[in-house]
């Protein structure tokens, strides 16, 4: 059998520990996509039988996503990805409100760049474990900004923000709130979701990449960023991606059904991986040491004396895939702004993330590969 281009040939199965980038497709999603291939090739906006069948499939997916968040399906809008959802939410709010965009220093690049394009930006700092400075949030809200943006959990460190307190502060100040929940799939939905613009991603739940959902608070207007059609209740022009929506809905439903059990199991697994990694001299967790302050499926580690990319390459050669402390793009090795904001050494860090598909037998394999890689790289540096 021909190996995919770029995938190292190995007799043993590879260990994928970068699920924070994209959770492997869930079996329920694969089944849903197979059934969706039998749907008619029709525009869901058409009022004939084929169009209605496709429309029903899209709306069932929307209902599944809404149910997973305990929201009405009418609050859910589909977008092509996180950047488009961010741009639409921020530009919609800025069309009706004046003032700065307030956001934490550890938000995704898409938030920082779109906020800068819209005008004044107020950046709220974080402490050395990555938690948002609530006093700085309160001071920023006192200036009556246009919008406040804050993530629920960080995509690079797994740190969970005190989002309930932040929602309460924004609500008291009557400032719209945009929440990035794309990394928080293993966290149970909370009542404040109804009061904010909230983003979730398909790939973060074990669904297909290329589709993201943005929820809209009741009574809020979401103005389209793209024009040329009245799809998505006039919120986003363009033919709905039926197959992706079906897969997304199945992922949301399956994730919600197993969320609690998975979170418990993944935390136990990740804690074992962390214990093996930190047993190596000069390796420590970035952010809170208390595991309940972090996501159950993601952690960043700082490794003394070894460059991030060298660890990634060394582990890759031993059959283990991890992410480095560089920025999210594979086309740049610039240090992560998130880790820099925390005062961590991004050039000597790696991220481990697990999912439903990570085998429990991986701990010893990772231990051997990681300790050998760090040992060899440190010896090479000394030599």
Secondary structure, DSSP 8 states (H G I E B T S, - for coil): ----TT----SS--EE-BTTT-----HHHHHHHHHHTTS-S--TT--SHHHHHHHHHHHHHHHHHHHHHTS-GGGEEEESSHHHHHHHHHHHHHHH--S-EEEETTS-HHHHHHHHHHS-EEEE-B-TTS-B-HHHHHHHHTT--SEEEEESB-TTT-BB--HHHHHHHHHHTT-EEEEE-TT-TTS---GGGGGSEEEEESGGGTS-SS-EEEE--TT-----SS-S--TGGGTS-S---HHHHHHHHHHHHHHHHHHHHHHHHHHHHHHHHHHHHHTSTTEEESS-SSGGGB-TTEEEEEETTS-HHHHHHHHHHTTEE-EESB-S-TT---B-HHHHHHT--GGGEEEEE--TTS-TTHHHHHHHHHHHHHHHHHHHHH-
